[in-house]
Amino acid sequence: MKDLDSYLNDHLAGSISALELIAHWAEAHKGEPLGRFFVEIERDIKADQDKLREVMRILEVEESKMREAGAWAAEKVGRARLIIAGDEPRSLGLVLTLEGLVMGVTGKKLLWGTLATAKLSRLKGYDFGQFQRRAKQQVERIEAERTSTIHQAFAKANRSD
């Protein structure tokens, strides 16, 4: 069970880091379309994080406070890099943030698939296929925003060709 504990806590830590970063973007662009996009993504990821915590409680997996603190700290260091790259719309910082979110949500989709494959008896009431589909939809929404941002962020480079 130690491997499962570690696996689930790693995913929980990733969600904590993602939510911290998303909250920054939502606040920085409050009242703007970009801010609303991040509020919606934040709501979805928080709901999935709650599901993960529920699964962990059912499996009697204790949350690792050390991993949670590490995820929080890592996000702060990562955010400094993004701020240097720019945290305004149409910036490299936004492109990098969205790419990181695509990777994280793809990892979450894999988490749900792993739990479905493991067929743990205490989790048989969960529809992990539905969770995977929801993660796929989230990736598609983030990817659409990323594509739009790339066109805007690198438009100047395109004009100089």
Number of C-alpha atoms within 10 A of each C-alpha: 9 7 8 13 16 16 12 21 23 17 18 24 22 24 24 22 22 22 22 16 21 24 16 15 22 21 15 15 19 15 10 12 12 17 20 16 18 22 19 14 21 19 13 15 21 16 12 18 20 13 14 20 18 13 17 18 12 11 16 11 18 13 18 16 11 11 18 19 14 16 21 20 13 13 19 15 11 13 18 13 14 19 14 10 15 16 21 14 19 18 19 21 21 23 24 17 22 21 16 14 24 21 13 19 23 16 15 24 21 14 19 21 15 12 18 18 10 10 10 10 8 10 15 11 7 14 11 19 14 11 19 20 13 16 24 17 13 21 22 13 14 22 17 13 16 22 14 13 19 17 12 15 19 13 12 10 8 10 7 6 5
